[in-house]
Each structure stands twice: as C-alpha cells, then as structure tokens.
Amino acid sequence: MPPARILVSQAIAAAAVLLLTVAVGGEGKGVVLKLERASHEGVGMSQLRHRDRVRHGRLLQQQPLGVVDFSVEGTYDPYLVGLYYTRVKLGTPAKEFYVQIDTGSDVLWVSCNPCNGCPTSSGLQIELEFFDPPGSSTAQPISCSDQRCALGVQSSDSGCSGQNQCGYTFQYGDGSGTSGYYVYDSLYFDSIVGDSLASNNSAPVVFGCSTSQTGDLTKPDRAVDGIFGFGQQGLSVISQLSSQGITPYSFSHCLRGENGGGGILVLGQIVEPNMVYTPLVPSQPHYNVNLQSIAVSGQTLNIDSSVFATSNNRGTIIDSGTTLAYLAEEAYDPFVTAITQTVSGSVRPLLSKGNQCYLTTSSVSDIFPPVTLNFAGGASMTLRPQDYLLQQNSIGGAAVWCIGIQKIQGQGITILGDLVLKDKIVVYDLAGQRIGWANYDCSSSVNVSTTTSTGKTEFFNAGQVDNSNSANYAFFKLIPSCLVALLLHIAFFGVPPLL
C-alpha cells in the first residue's frame, strides 16, 4: 500500500477510535489528544505559505450563512391589534423602529423627518420614531443614476426629485399610500452563526425614507413606524442580505394566534418534520401559489379549479400583511353554504353587518368542521374552526361567531392572510421557489437550518434563543467532524492547521 494511503488509513482508524470514545465515554469524560511537533525539514517557507493559503481558502469557503432572528409582537385579532410587527435598528447611532411584517410588499421603509401625514402617537402603546438621514453618520442617499434606483422600479412607482434623489411611491390594497426617497444605511440584527449567537451585527441596506403618508397609515390607533416588506424583488431586505452572503435566500415565520399573539421571525428556514411544500407560481410580484380545491369535512366543494388559477387580477396569494383571508367571489358562496349546512342542526345562523355569523353556546371546536385547502404538489393546509371564524360578541350568554374569511366583491383574488397563517410554521424557500407550512404551537422553540458548503447545521431555540444551550449542543455535535478534519489534515500535510 502506498505511504499516502497508509497515512490516510491510520488517520481514519484513529478518528474511528476517537468517535467511539466520544460516543461511549459521553458525558463527563475528556478526550486527550497527544500532539507532537511536526518536522519541516526539506520543506521551504514558500511551500508552507502555500499550504496556509490553501487552508485559509477552505476556511473562507466554509463560512456559514447566519440565521437572523427578529422578535415578533402583535396579533391577528382585528378587535385587538390586527397586525404583527417587529423591531429594526437603523443608522448610526442606531435607532429602533416598529415595522409591520408584510410579505405582500418588497421594501422596508420607515417614517422620516419631516413627514406629511405621519402619525406621531400610537394606540399600540409604543413610542414612534422618525429617521433623520442627516443625523446618521453612515446614511447615504441613492441617486437617480444609481443601479439600485433601477431596482426600485420593480417594487414601486419610482421617480427622481430635483435634488437627484431616487424616490418612490407605494399604493396598498386598502387605499393607503406612502411616498419618499431611498437611503443606504446600516441595519442591525442578531444572528446565529456557527455555534454561537452574535448580537448587534450590521449590514448596509437600501430602505425607504417616508416623507408622506395617506389613508389608514395616518391613523394613530394602530400606527407603527413603517412596513417591513419581505417580497422577492431586488430591494427587499431578504434579497439584499442574501446577495451579500449574510443570510440564506429564505425566511420563515410562526405567528402565535392566542394569548396575546407574538411569534417567531427568522431569515433562514425553520425545520419541522411535518412540513409540506407547494411550488411558487413563477414570475409573479407576490407569493402566488396554485390552490386547486377546498374541502369541508372531507367533502370537496363544487368549485372549478380555474377560479384559483393565476392570471390577470386573479390567483391565490399568501400575504402576512393581510389580517383576514379572502376567497375569490366564485368560491365564497359555496364555502359559506357548506359551513352553514354542516352546523345548521347545532347553531343558529344569523347575518351581522352582511357577514354570515352563528349563535352558539357550545365550543366551536366541537361543532364546526375542519376545512382543507388543497394545493399543487399534493400539499394541504388544514384549517381548524378558529382559523376561519372570529368571535364578534355575545347575546344572552351565547357567543356570536362569524366567518372571518371574506369576499372581495367583483374580484377573483384569493388572499391567505394572518387569520389562516397563524399557529403555523410558514417557510418561504425562495432559492427553491416553494412555500411550506406545518401546524405548530408558535409559543414553542423551533429548529432552524442554514446551508453551508459542507451541508446543513441545525440550531435549537430560534426566536427564544438560549445562548448556552444552543452553543453547547452545536459544539458537541461538531466534535466528531472537527476531529476527522484535524487528523486528515495532519495525515496529508504533516503539519497541524492554524487554530
């Protein structure tokens, strides 16, 4: 056997013994490695430098992508908050802003100073802030000739001011709107990289500086500082951080429905064994999916599948910026009729402000049927009664529950908003062009995964990160592979790597 193969065999044998020692010795037993100085006789300095450069090149290539973790506040309940939001830090010195989580738009924007129509107080009991570009030592305006200004055309009506500033105008489905200009500045975040939690990292991103707001954005009852768009276009934060090699090209959320809401939001993929996936419809500005049928109590409704197909002003969209959910007009009446017929013997149907409601003294979980949304690729989303009903009030000791899934008159759009997305892990795998979900208790911790050059590494407790626990788990998990790498390096090069 050639000498090189003998060395490799010896290294693998030694690695196997050490792996067995770690696996059997387990807790409380140390592993002692005896290291001897390698001889460099006959090896020139240039050769050693070359070896180091090769080693350093491998180290750089194996740098893991970080999982960025955001806290989530708010709730889907329209009688309480009606939106989920998180906090972002921008500028130097950093200022914190509350922004609504919205997968239906692309750009992160915050209110700027001065701003016409921007609220100055909020009924959510949060203190509103205004970003001041001159007050940030790292802020840079985006000029009209900047290539990033051209990216803005994908997400908004872009324009240029007399000051050569790249501007924007956003109009939302509820009639509200905002306009302003783009700024390039630091975004701060916490991330899980390797086996540790790194706090207060930063990266430069382009975001919107809002100087005018209209419609519901001006109302103080549920006012926040801006909107955090998680769309697919080039100016979305997820696209920008991914292109810089900071995060994977994916993000996930788990929005808690009960007990005050909140939840988990990460740039990266949440891992859950029960996940199902459906492909994204390509070349769409929103997260369009192919909904194929709806079943109530296992019975498929008589709705032509073309009702849900994506075309001009039609299709099915997943949108965390929408509080309720909406069915295409042709699907709404068959859905409501099926629900009503199923529960007619147990509840009293009634109409309230044009909505189909039901009067009951029993638990809705015991009376109302499960609803199944069936998508392309064999993926199904099961809705519990509390995923399509809202409790409105009480009459004489009986609760009034109304169907929270609404109809947009005269339109063929189906929108799956927070009402049906809550209490589920939802993964937006943009690199794989698919969306996945699984029912989940969003008050629990989750596993997250990032793809490195050597495969996948999992970390525990994202969203509720326990630094010591997650770091210890990752450390012990990485021991065997590190030992193998060390021994193979010594076998091939005759010198231990730089540590």
N, C-alpha and C positions, 0 to 999 in steps of 0.2 A: 504494500500500500504506500503511495507517495507520502512524503513527510507532511505536506499541507493537509492531506486528508486525515492523517493521524492526529494532527493538532485539532482539527475540527471535531473528530470523533471524541477526543479527550474532553474538549470543551462541552460538547453536548452531554457526555456522560456525567461530567461534573455538574452541569446545570440540572440534570435529572435528579442527582443526589440532593442538590440544594432545594429543588422544588419539593421533593419528598419530605425534606427536613422541615420546610415551612408549612406544608400541608399537615404533617403528622405532629410536629412539635407544637405548632399552633400558638396558642396564647401563652405569654409569659416566658417563652424560651427564645433566647437570642441566637442569631446565626453569626458565626465568626469567620471572616474571610482572611486568610493569611496572604498578604501581598508582598512580593519581593521586587526589588528594583530591577528593571529590565536593562540588559546591556545594549548600548547603542554603538558598539564597536563596528566600524565599517559602514555606518550609516551617516551620510552627510547631513549638514544642517538644512540644506535645501530640500532634501527628501523628507525630513521631519516636518518642515513647514508645509510641504505639500500634503502630508498626511493630516496635519491640523486643519488645512483649508478644506480638505475633503470632509473631515469630521464636522467642522463648523457649518459647511454647506448642508449636511444632513440634518444638523440641529435646526437650522433655519427653516428647512423644508417641513420639519415635523412640528412646527409651532401650531398648537391647536387653536381653532376658532373659539372665541369666547361666547358664552351664553349670557345675554344681558337680561337682567331681572328688574322689572318695574312693579311697584306696588299698585294695587287697584282699589279704588273706592267707588261708592255709588251703588245703585241698584236698578234693576229693570222696572220696578214698580212705579207706574206713572203717577200714582197717588202720593208717592214719597219723593223720589228724585227723577226717575225716568231716563237715567243715563249712567254709564260707567265712565270714570275718568281716572287719570293717573297724574303723576307729577314729573316734570322735567326741569333740569337745571341748564341754563344757557348763559353765555357771556363770561366776561372777566372784569370784576369779580362775579361769581356765579349768582344768579337769581333764580328762584324756584317759581314755576308756573304750573297751574292746574289746567289740564287739557283733556278734552273728551276723546275717548278711544273710538276711532271711526275707520272701519275697513272699506267704507264706501267712497272715500276720497283719498288723495295721494299725499298732500303736502302737510307738514307740520307748520302751523302759524300761531302767533300769539299777538295780543293787543300791544300796540306800540304808543309811544308818547311823541306827539299828540295824536288823539284818535277821536274821530267824529262819530258819535252814537254809541261808543263803547260803554258798557255798564261799569260803574265804579264800586258797586257792592253786590253781594250775592246772598240769596236766601239759603244757600247750602252751608252757611256758616264758615266760609273760607275767605281769606283775605286776598283780594285780587291785586295783581301786579301789572305794571306796564314796562315793556322792554324799551330801553333807551340806547340806541346804537352808539351815540357819541359817548355814553357813559361806560361802554365796554372797550377795553384796550385792545381786544382781539377782533372786534367786529369789522367786516369789510363789506361794502355794498357790491352788488352784482351789476355790472354794466350791461348795456344793451348788446354789445358785441361779444360778450362772454358766451361760450358754448353752453353753459348751464342755463342761460336765459332761454336758449332754444328748447331745452328740455321742458321748460315751464309751459310751453305751448301744448304739450301732451296732457297737462293737468288742468289748465285754466285758460281764460282769455288773457293772454299776455300783452303787454304794451310797454311803451317807453315814455318816460317823462322828459321834460325839458332839461332836467339835471343828469340825463344819461343814466337813469336808474331803471333796472328791469322790474316792471310792475306786473301785477296780476289782478284778476277779478274772479271770485268764486260765487256761483249761484247754487244753492242747495234745493233739494226737492220740496222742502217746507216753505219755500218762498224767501227765506232769509239769504243774506249775502254779505260778502266782505271784500274789500279791496285794499291794496297796499303795495309793498315792494319787497324784493328778496334780499336777504342778508346772509353772509357767510360768517359763522362764528362757532364757538366751541359748545358741544353738547356733552354733559357729564352723566356718567352712569356707573352702576355696579355690575360686575360681570364675574362669572365663574370660568376661570381659565386653568386648565390642568387640574391640579388637586387643591386649589385654593380659591377663596373669594377675594377678588380685588375690588376695592372701593374707590370711588371718585376718579375713575378713568375718564378720559375725554377724547373726543374726535371732532374734527371740523365738519360741519354740515351746512347745507343751504336750507333756510327756513323762511317763512313769510312774516313780514312785519306789518300788521294790520293797522291801517290809518282810518278806516271807515267800516261801520257795520250797520246792517239794516235787519228788519224783521225780528224774529224771535231771538236773534243773537243780542239784541239790545235790551231784552227783558231781564231784570235783576233776579227774578225768583229762582232760576236755576243757572245763573251765569257762571261761566268758568273763564279762564284766561285765553282759551283758544281751542283748536282742534288738532289732534294728532292723527294725521292720515296714514293708513297702513296699506295703501294701494300698491300696484305693481310698477307704476311709471318711474322714470329715472330720478325724479326729485323726492320720492318717498324716502324716509329715513332708513327703512329696511333695505332699499336698493343702494343707498349711499354707503351705509356701513358694510354691506356685503361686498360692494365693489372695492372698498378699501381693505378687504381681507380681515375685518374685525369680527364679523358675525356670519353665521350661515345665511343662505338665502331662504329663510323660512322664519315664521313666527307662530306663536301659539297663545291661546288664552283659555282660561277656565273661569267663567263668571258665576259667582255664587248667587243663587236665587233668593234664599231665605235668610233670616237672622241678620238683617242689615246689609246684605249684599257684600261687595268687595270681590276678591278673587286673585287670580294669578295672570300675569302677562310676561312672556319671555320672548326675546329674539333668539330663536332656536326651536327645536322640536321637542314637545313633550312626548314621552314614550309610555304607552299603555297597551297591554296585551289585547284588549278588546276593540282596538281602533279599526274602523272601516274607512275606506277611501273611495272617492269618486273623482274622475278627471275634471279639470277645469276646461271650460269651453275656450279654445284658443282665440287670441287676437281680440279680446274684449276689454273695455276700460274698467269693468268691475269684476267681482268674483262670481262669474256666471257658472252654473252647474246645470246638468241635464236632469231635471225632475221628470220622472216618467209616469208615475201614478200615485194615488193616495188611497189608503185602505182605512176603514173604520171597523173596529172589532174583527179585523182579518178579512173583511169584505171589500174588494176593490171597487171604487166608485166608477160610475159610468161617465168618465171624462176623457175626451180624445187627447192623446199624448201630445198632439201638435199644439195644444193650448199652452204647454210649458216650454216649447221649443224656442231657442234663441233666434231672434230676427230683429228687424227694426222695431224699437219700442216694445219688445216682448222678451220673455225669458225669465229665468229664476236666478236671483241674486242673493248671496249671503252677505249681510251687512250689519256689523255690530253697532253702527251709528243710528240704526232704526230701533225704536223702543219696542214696538209691537211686531206683528207679522202681517203680511198681506197676500191674498190669493188673487190670481187672475180672475176677472169677472165671470168667465165661463165655468170656473171651478168652484166659486164661492157658494153659490146656491146649492149644488149637490152636496157639498161638505156640510153646510148648516142643516140641511134636511136630514142627512144621515145621522147626525148627532141627536137631533130632536126626536127622530123616530126611535132611536135606541133607548132614550131615557124617558120617553113620554109617560110610561107607567109609574115612574118613581118621583118625578118632579113636576112642577107647574111651569110651563113655558110662558114667557111674557116678553113684551117689547119695551125697551127703555131707551129713549132718545134715538130710535132707529136701530138699536143693537138687539140681537137675539140674546135673551137672558133666561135664567131659570131660577125658580124659588125652591129651596130645599132646606130641610132640617138635618139631613144626613151628610156624611163626608163625601165630597165629590170623587174621591179615590175609589169609593165603594160603588158608585153609581155610573159615572161617566166612562166611556170606552177608551181604550188606547187608540191612538191614531198613528199610522205608519206612512212615512214619506219614502218612496222608493226611487232610487237614483240610478244613473248609468253605472255600469261596473258591478252591479249587484249589491251596492251599499244601501242600507235602510236606516232611517232615523225614526226612532220610536218616541212619540210624544205622550207623556202622562197627561191626565186631565189638567193639572196645574201648569202644563206647558202650552195650553191653548185656551185656558179660562182665566178670568180675572174676577176677584170678588169686589163688587161695587159697593154694596151696603147691606143693611138688614131691615126686614119688615116683620114686625111682630114675632121676633125670635127666630125667624127663618132667614137664611143668607141668600142674597141675590148674586148669582154668578153669571157673568156674561162671556160670550165668545170673544176672546182677545184678538183672534185672527180677523182682520178686516178686509174690506174690498175697496179697491181704488176704482171709482166709477168711470167706466168708459176706457179703461186701460187693461192691457194684458200682461202686466208685470206681476210677478210673484216675488216677494221680498221676505227672506227669513231673518228677522231681527232678534233682539235680545230675549224676547218672550220665549222663543223656541231654542235659542242658543245657550241659555243659562243652564247651569248644572250639567255642563258637558265640557270635556276637553275638545277644543277645536284646533286643528293643526293646519296651517296654510303652508304646504310644502311647495314653494314657488319654483325651486330648482327642478322638482319632479312634476310640476304643473298638475297638482292634485290637492284636494282638501279632504281631511279626515276628521272623524269625531268618535266620541265614546261617552256614554253617560258616566258621570263622576261626581263625587262629593268634593266640591271646589274649596271646602274648608280644610281639606287634607293636603298633605305634601304631594309632590309629583316627581317623577323621574324625567330628566331632560338629557338629550343626546346631541353631541356635536360630532361632525365628521372630520377626522384628521387624516393625514397621509398614511396612517397605519391602521385605520379602521374606526370603530365607534367607541367612545368612552361615555359611561353613564355617571351622573351625579345625582345625589338624593336631595330632597327638600328644597327644590327651587320654589321661589315665592315665599318660603318660610325658612330661609337658609340657616342651618345650624353649622357655623363655620368649622367647629372642631369635629363634629360627627362626619360631615361630608368629606373633609380633608382626610380624616383617618381612614375612612372607607376607601377613598381613591388611592391613598398611599399603600395600604396593604394589598389592594387589587393590582397595583403596578409593580410590586416587588418582584414576582417571578419574571416578567418580561424584561425588567431592568437587569436582573442577574444574567439572563441569557445574553442580552446585548453586550454586557460588560465582558463576559467570558469569550464570546465570539470575536469581539474587538481585539482582546489580548491575543487570541489564537492566530488571527490573521496578521496583525501588525506588530506583535511583540512588545507593545507599549500600552499602558493603561490610558484611556481617553482623559481629556481635561475634565475636571469636575467643577 
